[in-house]
Amino acid sequence: MKKFILMFITAAAIAAEQEVKLADLPAPVRAAVEKWLAGGTIKKITKEEEAGKVVYDVEATVKGKHAEADIAADGTVLTTEEEIAFDSLPKAVRDAAEKYFGGTKELKASKELDAGKTLYEVEGKKATVKFDEAGKILEEEKE
């Protein structure tokens, strides 16, 4: 029974996410994507429903780096995330990440803008941790 429920939930999640092309986006969303993209290359756009609202998740390469944006149906950019060099993290975040991971070897970093707040995500081999600008852990995901 558990296996069936898991399969049903997975199928429902997949059905709720639909891949779309830039040309098929509503005009306000397409304009927001093109402005955010600034000459970059789209990898994938998916249309999802989050909290009862349509959101477009855009994965792209911008200025040679992986980037993502969530854009509402009215063209409002909800969140953006871009890869950054670990060394460019604020000192408090670098120090907290180094302490958490026991060093800095093979860590990947990204900067996220979410509802006007700047957050930093650091990914290691066994965990991904989200920090605020002061280096406080906000979220952790262990693999």
DADARA-V346323 format. One record per helix or strand of 3 or more residues. SS is the DSSP state (hx for helix, st for strand). FROM is the first residue (numbers start at 1). TO is the last residue. If there is no record, write none. Layout:
SS | FROM | TO
SS | FROM | TO
This chain:
hx | 2 | 16
st | 18 | 20
hx | 22 | 24
hx | 27 | 37
st | 41 | 50
st | 53 | 62
st | 65 | 72
st | 77 | 84
hx | 86 | 88
hx | 91 | 101
st | 108 | 114
st | 117 | 123
st | 127 | 131
st | 137 | 142
